[in-house]
Amino acid sequence: MQDNREQEIESDDLYEHHRFTASEGQEPLRIDKFLMNFIENATRNKIQQAAKDGNILVNEISVKQSHKVKPNDIVRVLLTHPPAESLLVAEDIPLDIIYEDDAVIVVNKPAGMVVHPGHGNYSGTLVNGLIHHIENLPTNSNERPGLVHRIDKDTSGLLVVAKTEYALANLSKQFFDRTTERLYYALVWGNIDEDEGRIEGNIGRSLKNRLQMDVFPQGDFGKHAVTHFKVLDRFMYVTLVQCKLETGRTHQIRAHFKHIGHTLFNDERYGGNDILKGTTFTKYKQFVQNCFKTLPRQALHAKTLGFTHPVTGEFMQFNSKVPDDITACLEKWKNYSINSKEGF
């Protein structure tokens, strides 16, 4: 049983195939000519096409084929298929298993763990651990064992993994039909005016930075995406929100909240690791930097996951504890907010 419709696991991942650092004495040279000198069996047409697709980055910025490489530039080539060295290898990695039976397994992924190989992370991923724990996991349309959805490397929280072909197809359909339940906790910059709201806007890969996703409110570019949110607490310059996903696009919560001017706290890829709100006082800047050290990643946690069991038909809901790094950061902001209101 295979559902050929759009899956929650999307195919717009990019895998790093090549990385070069230009030498100190590098003369200005077109990027296509530069790469021809370094990539064995490369053709100029393929390099130029990769540039047109936005898949050649210089210092993390997508460049055209005419761009000239300069000394110390970092050049990366990203493609949509994994390189040969990314072949899956089973690894004995400890997994925080919340629930498991013959059909499904629910895992609480820690921050810092990549879900599946890619972008230079070819070992130590959740999938490497899963195929060690479970033999003969079924693969989805993107050749990823057991996966029907995913969360980012530096996002913590719950995922469900299918252990059989039937469970994979059934769960994939549930995610496609949007009958699952997914609730996230996020700490975002700024004081959100509304107590609850809805963010809608197509999400697609950024035209300027291929490592980011952008929101495109109009037109056909990108894929339809909807995020519902509810404010849980306010701490002067940041807001704790609960996010309910109606769709599951890549970086959906991160891109949507940046789009409305409330970037996730300490989200380096989207600029949340800068002090975006607050005062100019040195003590405040030191306080925020301490918060960044306490929570050295984006403040996003997949807290609740609900789905209908593919065999029993029972609706199952799982909740995970908010990790210590997020809890400690929230406590800092709570104390700062209370002390500021009291005039300290």
C-alpha positions in Angstrom: 0.0 0.0 0.0 1.7 3.2 -1.2 0.2 6.7 -1.1 1.6 8.6 -4.1 0.2 12.0 -3.0 2.3 14.7 -1.3 4.0 13.4 1.8 4.9 15.3 5.0 8.5 14.2 4.3 9.2 16.6 1.5 11.9 16.2 -1.2 13.4 19.7 -1.0 16.3 18.7 1.2 19.7 19.7 0.0 22.8 17.6 0.7 26.3 19.0 0.8 28.4 17.3 -1.9 31.4 19.6 -2.0 33.0 22.2 0.2 36.1 24.2 -0.7 38.0 27.1 0.9 39.7 29.4 -1.5 43.4 30.0 -0.8 44.9 33.2 0.4 46.4 33.8 -3.0 43.2 33.1 -5.0 42.8 35.4 -8.0 39.3 36.5 -8.8 37.8 33.6 -10.8 34.3 32.8 -12.0 32.6 30.2 -9.7 32.0 27.8 -12.6 35.7 27.8 -13.6 36.8 27.6 -10.0 34.7 24.4 -9.4 35.8 22.8 -12.7 39.3 22.9 -11.2 38.3 21.0 -8.1 35.5 18.6 -8.9 36.5 15.5 -10.7 34.4 14.6 -13.8 32.3 17.8 -13.4 30.9 19.4 -16.5 30.5 23.1 -16.9 26.8 22.7 -17.9 26.0 20.8 -14.6 27.9 23.4 -12.5 26.0 26.2 -14.3 22.7 24.5 -13.8 23.4 24.0 -10.1 24.1 27.8 -9.9 20.8 28.6 -11.7 19.0 26.3 -9.2 20.6 28.3 -6.3 22.5 25.4 -5.1 26.0 26.9 -5.1 26.8 28.9 -2.0 29.7 31.3 -1.3 29.9 32.2 2.4 26.4 30.8 2.8 24.9 33.1 0.1 23.5 31.6 -3.2 25.5 33.0 -6.1 25.2 33.1 -9.9 27.6 31.3 -12.2 29.3 34.5 -13.0 30.2 35.2 -9.4 33.9 35.5 -8.8 35.6 33.6 -6.0 38.0 35.6 -3.8 40.6 34.6 -1.2 39.3 32.7 1.8 35.8 32.3 0.3 34.0 29.2 1.5 32.3 27.5 -1.5 29.6 24.8 -1.0 27.7 22.8 -3.6 24.4 21.4 -2.4 22.3 18.9 -4.4 18.9 17.3 -3.9 20.3 13.7 -3.7 22.6 12.4 -1.0 26.2 11.7 -1.9 27.4 8.1 -2.0 29.1 8.3 1.4 25.7 8.9 3.0 24.7 5.2 2.8 22.9 4.2 6.0 24.9 2.4 8.7 23.2 1.0 11.8 24.7 2.6 15.0 24.1 1.8 18.6 22.7 5.2 19.7 20.6 5.5 22.9 17.0 6.4 22.0 14.5 8.0 24.4 11.6 5.7 23.5 8.2 6.9 24.8 6.1 4.1 23.4 6.7 1.0 21.2 4.6 -1.9 19.8 4.8 -4.1 16.7 3.5 -1.3 14.4 4.9 2.1 15.7 7.5 3.6 17.9 7.3 7.1 19.5 10.7 8.7 20.2 11.6 11.9 22.1 14.4 13.4 20.1 17.0 15.5 21.9 18.1 18.8 20.5 21.3 18.5 18.5 20.4 15.1 16.9 19.8 15.1 13.2 16.7 13.0 12.2 18.2 11.5 8.9 21.5 11.8 7.1 22.2 14.8 5.0 24.1 18.2 4.9 27.3 16.5 6.0 25.7 14.6 8.9 26.0 11.0 7.7 26.3 9.4 11.1 24.9 9.8 14.6 21.4 10.5 13.3 18.1 9.2 14.7 17.7 7.0 11.6 21.1 5.4 12.2 19.9 4.6 15.7 16.5 3.3 14.6 17.9 0.8 12.0 20.1 -0.6 14.8 17.1 -0.9 17.2 14.7 -2.2 14.6 15.5 -4.5 11.7 13.9 -4.1 8.3 12.2 -0.7 8.8 10.1 0.2 5.7 11.3 3.1 3.6 9.2 6.0 2.5 9.2 7.6 -1.0 12.5 9.4 -0.1 14.2 6.2 1.0 14.1 7.2 4.7 13.4 4.2 7.0 10.2 4.5 9.0 9.8 8.3 8.8 6.5 9.9 8.2 7.4 13.4 9.6 10.5 15.0 11.1 11.8 17.9 13.2 14.9 20.0 12.8 18.3 19.1 14.3 18.1 21.8 17.1 14.4 21.2 17.8 13.6 18.7 20.5 10.5 16.6 20.9 8.3 13.8 19.7 8.3 11.8 16.5 6.3 8.7 15.5 8.1 6.1 13.3 6.4 3.3 11.4 7.7 -0.2 11.8 5.7 -1.9 9.1 4.7 -1.1 5.5 1.1 -0.8 6.5 1.8 1.5 9.4 4.0 3.7 7.1 1.2 4.1 4.6 -1.5 4.6 7.2 0.4 7.2 9.2 1.5 9.0 6.0 -2.1 9.3 5.0 -3.0 10.7 8.4 -0.3 13.4 8.1 -1.5 14.1 4.5 -5.1 14.4 5.6 -4.1 16.5 8.6 -5.8 14.3 11.2 -2.8 14.1 13.5 -2.2 16.5 16.4 1.1 18.3 16.8 1.6 21.0 19.4 4.9 22.9 19.9 6.2 25.3 22.5 8.2 28.2 21.1 9.8 31.3 22.7 9.8 34.1 20.2 11.1 37.7 20.2 8.8 40.5 20.9 5.4 40.9 22.6 2.7 39.4 20.3 -0.3 41.7 20.3 -3.0 38.9 20.0 -3.6 36.2 22.5 -4.1 33.7 19.7 -4.0 33.8 16.0 -3.4 32.1 12.6 -0.4 32.5 10.3 -0.9 31.5 6.7 1.5 31.9 3.8 3.2 29.6 1.3 6.6 28.3 2.4 9.3 27.7 -0.1 13.1 27.8 -0.2 14.5 31.3 0.0 15.6 32.8 -3.3 18.5 34.5 -1.5 19.7 31.9 1.0 19.2 28.2 0.1 19.5 27.2 3.8 16.4 29.2 4.8 12.8 28.9 4.0 10.8 32.1 3.1 7.1 32.9 3.3 5.4 33.9 0.0 2.0 35.4 0.8 0.9 35.6 -2.8 1.5 33.6 -6.0 2.1 29.9 -6.7 5.6 29.7 -5.3 6.1 27.5 -2.2 3.6 25.2 -0.5 0.5 26.1 1.4 1.2 26.3 5.1 -0.9 27.2 8.2 0.2 27.6 11.8 -2.2 28.4 14.7 -0.8 29.9 17.9 -1.9 30.7 21.4 0.1 32.9 23.8 1.0 31.0 27.0 3.1 33.7 28.8 4.7 37.1 28.2 8.1 38.2 29.5 8.3 41.8 28.4 10.6 41.3 25.3 9.8 37.7 24.5 6.6 35.6 24.3 6.0 32.0 25.0 3.5 30.5 22.5 1.9 27.2 21.8 1.9 26.4 18.1 -0.6 23.9 16.4 0.5 22.8 13.0 -2.2 22.5 10.3 0.4 21.6 7.8 4.0 20.4 8.2 6.4 22.2 6.0 10.1 22.5 6.4 11.0 25.1 9.0 7.3 26.1 9.1 7.1 27.6 12.6 10.5 29.2 12.2 9.7 30.8 8.9 6.1 31.8 9.8 7.1 33.6 13.0 10.0 35.4 11.4 7.5 36.5 8.7 5.2 38.2 11.3 8.2 39.8 13.0 8.6 37.4 15.9 11.7 35.3 15.1 12.3 32.4 17.4 14.6 33.1 20.3 18.3 32.2 19.5 17.4 30.8 16.1 20.7 31.4 14.5 19.7 30.5 10.9 16.9 33.0 11.0 18.6 35.8 12.9 17.1 35.1 16.3 20.6 34.9 17.9 20.8 38.7 17.7 19.2 40.9 20.4 16.1 41.8 18.4 14.0 43.5 21.2 14.7 45.2 24.5 16.8 48.0 25.8 20.3 49.4 25.1 21.4 48.9 28.6 24.6 46.8 29.0 23.1 44.7 31.8 20.2 43.8 29.5 22.6 42.7 26.7 24.6 40.6 29.2 21.3 39.1 30.5 20.3 38.0 26.9 23.8 36.6 26.2 23.5 34.5 29.4 20.1 33.3 28.1 21.7 32.3 24.8 24.3 30.3 26.7 21.6 28.6 28.8 19.7 27.8 25.6 22.3 27.4 22.8 19.7 26.6 20.1 16.3 27.8 18.8 13.6 27.7 21.5 11.4 25.1 19.9 10.0 21.9 21.3 7.6 19.4 19.8 5.6 18.8 23.0 2.5 16.9 22.0 1.9 14.3 19.3 -1.4 12.6 18.6 -2.4 10.1 15.9 -4.8 7.1 15.3 -3.0 3.8 15.8 -2.8 2.2 12.4 -3.8 -1.3 13.7 -6.1 -0.7 16.7 -7.8 2.4 15.4 -7.4 4.0 18.9 -6.4 7.7 19.0 -3.2 8.0 21.0 -1.8 11.2 22.4 1.7 11.6 23.8 3.3 14.5 25.8 6.9 15.2 26.5 8.5 17.3 29.2 9.9 20.6 28.2 13.7 20.2 28.1 15.8 21.6 30.9 17.6 24.2 28.6 14.2 25.7 27.6 12.9 25.6 31.2 16.0 27.3 32.5 15.8 30.0 29.9 12.1 30.6 30.6 12.9 30.9 34.3 15.5 33.6 33.6 13.0 35.6 31.5 10.3 35.2 34.2 12.6 36.5 36.9 13.9 39.3 34.7 10.3 40.4 33.9 9.2 40.3 37.5 12.2 42.3 38.7 11.9 44.9 35.9 8.2 45.5 36.8 9.2 45.9 40.4 11.7 48.6 39.5 14.9 46.7 40.1 
